[in-house]
Amino acid sequence: MAQFRLNALTEVMNRKPVEVSREANLVSDYFGKLVFNQSKMKKYLSKEAYNAVMEAIETGTTINRKMADQIAQGMKTWALENGATHYTHWFHPLTDGTAEKHDAFIEHGDNGGVIETFSGNMLAQQEPDASSFPSGGIRQTFEARGYTAWDPTSPAFISETTLTIPTIFISYTGEALDFKTPLLRAIAAADKAATAVCQYFDKDVLSVRTNLGWEQEYFLIDEALYMARPDLVLTGRTLMGHQSSKDQQLGDHYFSSIPTRVNRFMQDVENEAHKLGIPIKNRHNEVAPNQYELAPIYEEANLANDHNQLLMDIMHKIARRHHFRILFHEKPFKGINGSGKHNNWSLQTNTGVNLCSPGKNPKSNLQFLTFVVNTLKAVYDGQDLLRASILTAGNTHRLGANEAPPSILSVFLGTEVSNMLDLMEQAVVDRKMTPDEKTALKLNIGRIPEIILDSTDRNRTSPFAFTGNRFEFRAVGSSANNASALIVLNALVAYQLQKFQKAVDALIEKNVKKDEAIFQVLKELIIQSKPIRFNGDGYSEEWVKEAKKRGLTNITSVPESLSAYLRPEFKKMFKDLEIFSEAELKGRVEVEYEKFIMKIQIESRVLADLAINHIVPVAIEYQTMLLENVRNLKEVFDAEEYKKLAGARLELIKTINEHISAIKAKREAMIEERKKSNVISDVVKRAVAYDKNVKPYLEEIREHIDKLELIVDNEKWPLPKYRELLFTR
């Protein structure tokens, strides 16, 4: 066995679980300890300052600089008491990570000393430079100015010794350069549109918030094995590796007892998360070996997304503490489950009503069905845009296999909701309904609470499924920023609700009664969106054929998918809702093209290096050993016996040679295609070239390497194998 592979395995076997200490016996005793939440604000702020923050959170009013100074002083006092020495504006650039630049509180004081200071200006706005972040041409590298601005709706927190302030990130000319800014805009658009529709049913509804519950899947790999796999280190996934004889076939890892070492890692993560106000609720083993999942209690979407981004960073740090490395790549191992980040999405009124949950009477259920049907229509009209929001270089490997939903967008509703929509479609006609028709339909609507929650199962093959009181967007990738999908989903739903309101109001102006107008518009939407409804097996070949007949798209290419963002109808939608200007939209789409190119480029370079410097030399060495063995046989045995004994060895030598030759030839061809692609100036055409001409070689070269892994002496193979990566804890 190659020495560094042997060393890695030996190190793993000698690992001992790291001890984990808790803050207190009850989570409630220390939950939010490091968060400047409402209870801390009440203690450290004046009543006037506290009310200013709460008004900004609840109504979006601006906090003036005088009040910001008061808030900053209270925040600084709290932070210093809890060991903070620095502060930072924390934001989500378009790199799918988070960013921060730390500044000490100190300024020059009297007598050559220093004092700790923190003003409203420092709290509210900073100029972090950040010129190297991607902007898609919105600004050039030499245009260094970029601004971060405080988001009071997401509370500040202390990370290690730094007061961390969630912010938006915009250019000098005001364009969004992050995920948070358009997410806040999309949340506001959904709020406005949904509130207007709720007014048909309840005049007390003054606002509607978006709720999000994410489920985070991930893999844990021992750091010694991780460091012995350059492909994992540099790309986040294995670019080679034959499937283990046993992996997830028996389902014996799923929901089984959590390994001690992993359990202590999970406890450590939860302790840190709870101190930061992240309400982690559950943890369990996932389907694939060494795959796990955690999920929080649902929260307001902007805060939930901040918590997810923060938690991913925490998990990386804590994994190292336990001598693990964490993998958020959507498909780090070929042939077994990939990892997703299921987004459970719903809308909730200020009166506490979940608009995605059945009510207790026909009126509230008509409201429920109104939002279900409009969401259906939004997904149907925006299927290509929704796909573009989640289809990345990593997620393309995951979608459509091993419990991940396919790239065909469909909506699972369950039997009862589907039957309810069918009933509405049949009963409501383009004329005034008879009293009997109204009564029959309203009676059926009124039965929903008795049956809906128990009769709606979860469909793991559905990308977008109704699960009783929310929609679950299962296609989001595990490494993604949830905001990408949420921006699009909220925008599509907001835009559709606006259309719905206009259609209903137009009928009311024609003296059609409100309920009847709602029924008539819903009928049309039910008919128009019917192709997107599918309750069956999304993996089946029959569904692929059926989806095509229905006119649903099945796009698996990232460059092709991204083009949906720039369609006229979607550009208009984003502009009308004030979520993206044309420049912002074009810029971030260009960033996505560049990210796709760079990820394929990196994988291509890594594979080319590993193939020629790690795999081919070992294969040649083993081939040489076989050749030597054949020569020795010839010296010992007569011609007839030699022929019998050497035949199998000679076939093996030929097979090895074929794989070596193929690897070298395909490697050179891949490099040549990469060179050709790199000189293409147009980013879209370059992305297409990488997708069509470079990416296929990754799988072709891998196929030959994986076959060599089955042939070459195990003692000589240089890289940890799947059976070692996945079954060594």
N, C-alpha and C positions, 0 to 999 in steps of 0.2 A: 504494500500500500504506500502511495506517495507520502513522504514524511510529514508535510504540513497538514495533509488530510488526517493522518494518524494522530498528530499532535492535537488537532481540533477535537477529534472524537474522544481522545483521552481526557482533555480538559473538560468536556461536557460531562463525562461520566463521574468526574470528581466534584461537580457542582453541588453546593448545599443551598437550600432555600434561605433567602435573606429574611431576617426577623423584621416584622412590621409592628410599629407602636401606634396606638390610637390616641386621639386627643381626649376622648372621654368615652364612657360606656354607651351613651346615647348620641346618635348623630344630631339630634335636635339641640344638643348642648353646644355644638360648635359649627353647625351649618351656617354658612355665610360669614364666618369669623373674619375673613380677609376681604369682604366686600363692603363698599360704602353704600349700603342699602338704606331703605327708609328708616329703619330703627337707628342706624348710625347718623343719618342726616338730622333726625329729630334731636339727637344728643349734641351734635357738634355744630349745627346751624341755627341761626335765629329763626323765629317763626316766619318772618318775612322771606328769608332766603329759602327756607324749606318749601314754602308755598310756591315760590317762583319756579323751583325745580319741578315740583309735582304738576304745576300748570303746564310747563313745557312738555313734560312726559305725556300728559293726558290730552292736551289740546294743540300742542305744537307751537305755542307762543315762544317768542324770542326772549332770551335772558339778557338784560342789558349789562354793560360792563361793570357798573357799580355793584350790581347784585352778584356778578361773576366773581368780583374780588372777595366778597363775603363768603361765597361758596368755596372759593379756592383756599381761604384761610382755614375754614373748618375742615376741609379735606386734607390739608397739609398737617394740621394738628393731629388728626386721626392717624394719618400715614406714619408720621414720626413716632407716635406712641407705639406703633406696631412694627418698628424697626426699619422703616423705609429710609433710604438714603438718596434715591433717585426717583425721577418721574419720566414717563414716556407716553407719547401718543401712539396708540396701537391700532393698526389698520389692515385692511385686506386688499393688497394689490392684486393685479390680474395674473399673478403667478400661481394661484391656488394655495398659497400659504398665508402667513401673517408677517407683519413687519413692525419694527420698533427701533427707535434710537433713544438711548438713555441719557438724560442730563441730571447732574447732581443738583440738589436744592441750593447749594452754597453760592453766595455772592460776596464780594468784598465788604467787610465791615470796618469798624473803627480799630485803630491801633494795629493795623496790619493783619487783623484776624478776618474771619469770615462769619457770615450769618446764614441761617436757613431761610429761604424766601420762596414764595410761590404765589403769583398774582393771577388775577382773572384773565389777563392777556395770555399768560402761560397755559392756563387751563383751556381757554376757549379756542386758541389757534396757534399753530406752529408752522414753521417752514423747514421741513426735514430734508430739503434737496431732493433725494430719491430719484435723481435724474436717470438712473440706470434701469428703473422699472419699465416694463413694456407699456407703450401707450398707443401702439398702432398708428403712429404718425401724427398723433395729436400734438406732440411736442418733440423737438429734437434733443439729443443728448446734451448739447450745449445750453439748452433752455432749462436751467436747473430749477427754477422756481416751481414748487408744488406746495399745496397747503393741506394741512390736516385740521379738521374742525371737530370739536367735541360733540358727541352724540349722547345727550343726557338720558335717552331712553334705555341705554345699556349702562348699568352702574360701573363705576371705577372699582378696581380691585388691586390687591398687592400680590405681585408675583415675585417670590424670593424677597429681595430688598427694594423692589421698584414699584412705585405707585403707577398703575397702568390705566390709561384713560382711553376707552374705545372712541374712535374717531372715523370720520369720512376722509377721503383723500381726493383732492381735485387739483386740476392744473391752474396755472396763473390766470388763464382766461375763463376758468369756471367749469370746464368739462370734467365729468367723473372719470377717475382713473382707478376705481376700485370696485368691489362688489357691493359694499354697504350702501353707497349713495343710491344706485338704481333700485336696490332692494327696498329701501325706505320709500322711494317714490312709488314703486309697485304696490307696496303695502297700503300707501295712502290712496292710490287709485282704486284698489279693491274696497277699501273702507268707504270711500265716497259713493261708488256705484252700488255696493251691497246695502248701504244705509238707505239709499233712495228707494231700492226695491222693497226693503223691509217696511217702509212707510205704508205700503199697501196693506200690511197686516197688523202693524203695531206702531202707533205714533210715538210711543215712548222710546223707540230705538233711535239713538242719536249718533251712534258710532258702531263700527264692526271691526274687530281685530282678527288678524290671521294667526292661527295657532299652528305650531309645528312640533311633531314628535319624531326625532330621528332615531334610527337604529344603526349602530356602528359595528360593522364586521371587520375583523382583522386577523392576521396570522402572527404568531410569536415563534421566532427562531433563535436558538442559542447563538450568542454573539461570536463564539469561536467558529462555528460552522458558517455563519453569515460572512465573516471576514475571509473565509476560505473559498467564497463564491464571488468573484469579481463582478459577475453579472447582477447578482442581488445588490451588491454595494452601489453599483453605478446606474442601474436601471430600475431597481425595485422588483424585478421579476427574473425568473430563471429562463435564460435564452436557450438552454439545452437541459436535457435530463430525461431519461426514460422513465415512464410510469412505474411505480413500485408494484410488485406482485400483489400486494394488499394495500389498499388505501381506504376509501370510504365505502366499499361495497357492502359491508355488513351493517353499516350505520351504527357501529358500536361506540363512536366518539360523540355523536349527537346527544346532547342533554345528559351525558354520563357524568360520573363524579369528576370534579375539576382537579387536575393534578396539583399536589401541594405547592410546588414552586410557582405554578401559574396562579393559583388561588391567592398566594401572598402578593403577587404582582397586582392582581385585581383589587385586593384590599387596600394596597398602597395607593392605587389610582383613585379609588373611591374616597379615601380619606382626604387626599389633596383636592379632589373635585368638590367634595362637600364643603370644605373650608372656603372654596371659591364660589359657593352658591350654585354649583351645577348639580341638579337633583337626580343623580344616577339612581335608578330604581332596580334594574335587574342585570344579571350576568349569567352566561352559560356557555357551554361548549357548542360550537356550530358543527355542521356536517363533516367537513373535511378535517383530517388529522391536523392538530396544531392550529385550528381555526376557532375563534371565539367571537362573542358578541356582547355588547353592553348597550343599555338604552336608558334614557331619563324619563321623568315625568314630563308631560307636554308643557310647553311654554309659549309665550308670544314669539312670533317667528323671528324677529330681528334678534332678540335676546337668545333664543334657542340656537340660532346660527352662530352667534358669537361664542356661546358655550361649546358648540361642537368644534369650532376652530381652536379654541383655547384648549379643549380636552385632548385633541390630537397632538398638540405640542407637549402637553403634560405626559401623555402616554409614551412619547418618544423618550423623554427624559427619565421617566420611571423605569422604562424597559431596560435602559442601560444600567440603572441602579441594581437591577435583578439579573444582570448579565444576559439579557435578551436583546434582540432587535425586533422592532415591530414593522410589519409590512401592511401598508394600506393600499398597495397596488390591487387593481381589480382582478387580476389573474396572475398571481405570482407563480403558480404551478399548473402546468398543462395537464388536462385530463381529470381534474377534480374541481370542486366548487370554487368559484371566485368569490370576491367580497363586494357587497353593496352597502349603500347607506339609505335604507328605505325612508322615504319622507312621508310621514302621516300628516295630512293637511286638512284643516277645517277652518270654518269661519264662526266667530262667536260675537253676539251682540253685547252692548253695554248692559243689557238687562239680564245677561247670563244665559241666553239661549244659544245652543249649538245649532247652527243652521244646517249642519250635515247630519243631524240626529232627528229621528221621528219624534213627533210631539204627542200630546195627550188628547187632541180633538181634531176634527176635520180641518179647522182653520189653520192650526199650527202645522198640520201635515201637508196642507196645500203649500204653505211656505217652504217646508222641507223639500217637497217635490219640485218646487220652483227652482231652488238652488241646485238640486241634483240634475235636473234637466238642463239648466243653463251651463252647468259644469260639463255635462256630456257634450253639449254643442260646442263649447269652447275647446275641448280636447279634440273633437272631430275636425273643427276648422283649423286648429293649430297643431295637428299631429306632427307635421314636419318640423315645426319650430320647437315643440317639446322635445322631440328626438335630438335636435341640434343642441339643446341645452344640456344634454347628458352624454352625447356620443363623443368620446375622446379616444386617443390612441390606446389607452389602457382598457377602457370599457368595451371596445370592439371585441376584445378577446373573451369577455365574460358573457355578453348578451346572447341569449339563445341556447344556452347549454348549462347543465348542472345546476338546476333550480333558479337560474337567472331568467328573467323574462326575455322574450324575443324583441327584435328591433321593430316589429310591427306594433304600432300603438293600437291598443284596444282597451275597452273598459269592461270590467267584470262588475255586475250589479247584484248577482244572486237571483234566485227564482222569484222571490216575492216582489222585490222592487221592479223587476222586469215585467212581471204580470201586471203590476199596478200601472206601469207606463203603457202596456198593451191595452189595458182597459180604458185608460184616458184617450188613447188614440182612436179606439173604436167608438166610445161614447160621445165624445165631443164633436160636434159637426158645425159647419159654417152657417149656422142659423141659430135662432134663439132656442135654447134647450127647454124641453118640457119640464114641469116640476118633478115628474117621476125620474127623468134622466138626472136632474140635479141631485135629487135625494139618493138615488142608487149610487151615483159616483161618490158623493160625499160620505155615504155610509161605508163604502169600500175604503176610501182614504182614511176614515176614522179607525179602521181595524189595524192599521199599520203598527202601532205600538205593541200590539199583542204578539206579533209574529216576526217582526223584522230582525231583531237582534239574535234570536236563536236560529233563524233559518238562513242567515247569510254567512256562508263559509268563506274562508280565505283561499284565493286561487293563486298559487305560487307562480303560475306561468303567465299571469296577467301583469302587464307593465303598470296599469292604473286600475286599482281595484277598490270598490266600495266595501268597507268592512264594518258596517253597522252604524257608526257615528262619525266617520271620516273617510277620506280617500287616501289610499296608500300608493304613492308613486314609487314603485319598486325598482325602477330602472336606473336610479341615481347611483353613480359609482362611489366606492368607499373612500377614494382619495379626494373627491370633489368638494368644492365649496357649495353647500346647499343653496346658496343665493342664486346660483346660475339657473337652477330649475325653478326656484320660487319666483324669481323675477318674471320668467316667462309664464308660469302657471297663473300667477296673480294678474298679470297683464291680460292674458287671454280671457280669464273669467270676468275681470272688470269690464273689458270691452264688450263681451257678450251680454252682460247685465245691462249695460247702457243701451244696447240694441233692443233688448227685451223691454226695458222701460219705455222706450220710444214707441214700440209696437203696441204695447198695452195702452199707453196714453192716447195714441191715435184712435184706437177703438173706443175708448171712453169718450173722446170728443165727438164720436159719432153716436153717442147715447147708448152704447153697449154698457151694461152694468159691469162693475169692476171684476167680480168673480168670473163672470162669463168671459170677459176680455182676457183675463189671465188664462182660463182654460183653453180658449181658442189659440192664443199664441203658443202655449205649451204644446198643444197638439202638433202644430207645425214644426216646432223644434224637435219633438219626439220623432216625427217622421224623417226630418232632415238628418238627424244624428244617428238613426238606427244602425247604419253600417258599422259604427264604432263599438256597438254593444256585442260582447262575446263572452259566454260563460263556460266555454269548453277548454280543451287542452291546447294551449298556445304553442306547444312544441311539435304538434302533429303536422305531417305533410299536408293533410287535408285542410288544415287551417290556413296554411300558406296559399293554397289554391283558392280557398274560399275568400280570403282577404283580398286577393287580387281581383276576384269577381266583384267584390264590394267596392273596389276603387281605393282601398287602403294602400298606402305606400310601404315599401320594405327596403329602406336605404341602410346599407351597412358601411358605406364609405364616409369617413369623417369629412373630407373636403366637399363631397357632394352634399352632405347633410348641412354643413355650415352655411351653404349658399342660401338656405331658407331665411336666415336673418335679414337678408337684403332684398327679399321680395317686396314689391311696392305695397302690398296690403299690410305686411307686418311693419314696414318702415312707417307707414301712416299710423298704424295702431300705437307704436311706441311714441311717435311724435304727438299724437292727439292726447295721449294719457300723460304726456310730459315725463316719460321715464328715460328716454334717450333722445338726444338730438341726432340728426343724421351723422354728424361728425363723430359723436360718441359711439354710435352703433357701428359705423364703418371701422372705427379705430379698434374696438374690442374684438370684432370679427377677425380683423387682420392679426391681432394678437393670438387668437385661437389657431389660425392657420400656421403662424410661426411656431407656436408650442407643439403642434402636431409634427411639423417638419423636424424640429430639434429633437423630439423624443425618438422618432424613427432614425434620425441621423446618429444619435448617441447609441441606440441599440445596434445599429449596423456597424459602427466603429468597434464597439465592445465585442460583438460576435466575431468580427474579422480578426481581432487580436487574439481572442481565446482560441479560435479554431486553429490558427497557424502557430501559436506559441505554446499552447497547452495540449490540445487534442492530437493534432497531427504528429508531433514528435513522439508522444506516447504510443500512438498506433504504429508508427514506423519502428519503434523500439520493440514492440511485441511482435511485429511482423518479422523483424530481423531474428528474434529468438526462435520463431517457428522455422525460418529458413535454416538456421543453424541446426535445429533438431532434424530437419529433413536430410541435411548433408550428413549428419552423424548416422542416421538410419542406413544411408547408402553404404557406409563403410562397414556396417555390422551385418546386414542381411543380404541374401542373394537377390537377384533382380526381381524374381517373381514375388518373394515375400515383401521386398521393398515397395513394389508397386501397390500391394494391398495396404501396407501400413502408411505410406506417404500420401495416398490419394486424398483422404479427408483433410490432411494438413495443407496440401497444395490448394484445395478448394477454398479453405479458410484464408490462405495467403492471398489468393486472387480476390476474394470478397473484400478483404481489408484494403487491398490496393484500389479496388473500384471506389470504395467509400472515400479514401484519401484523395484520389484523383478528382472525384466529384466535388469534395469540399474545397479543394484548391481552385478548381475551375469556376465554381459558383461564387467563391469569395472574390476572385478577380473581377468577375462580371458584375457583382454587387458594387464593388468599389468604383468601377467604371460608370455604372448608372448613377451612383451618387455624385460623381464628378460632373456628369452631364446635367443633373438636376440642380446642382449648386450654382450654376451660371445662369439659370433662368431668373430674370429680374422680377417678373410678375409673381407675387406671393401665392396667388391661387393656383396658377399653372405649376409653380414649383411644388406646392403641396400635392397636387394631383400626380405629378411625376414621382414624388416619393411614395405615394400610395400605390401607384400602379407598377412602378418599375424597380423600386428599392425594397419595399416592404415584403413582397413575396419571397425574396431570397432568404429572409430570416427563417421562414418555415422550411424552405428547401434545404438549406445548410443544416439546420437542426435535425432534420430527418436522418441525414447520414451520420451525424455525430451520435444521435441516440442509438442507432444500430451498432455503431462501434462500441458504445458503452456495454452492450450485451455480449460483445465478442472479446474485447480486450481483457486481459487478466485483471481481476478486481484489485489485486495488490499494486498494480501500476496506475490505475485510473486516478487522475490528479485532483478531481473535484468531488466534494461530498455528494452522494447520490440522494435521490428522493427518499429512499427508505431510511436514510440517516437524518436528512433535514426534517422530515415529517414525523418521525417516531422516536426522536431523542429529545427528552424534556429535562 
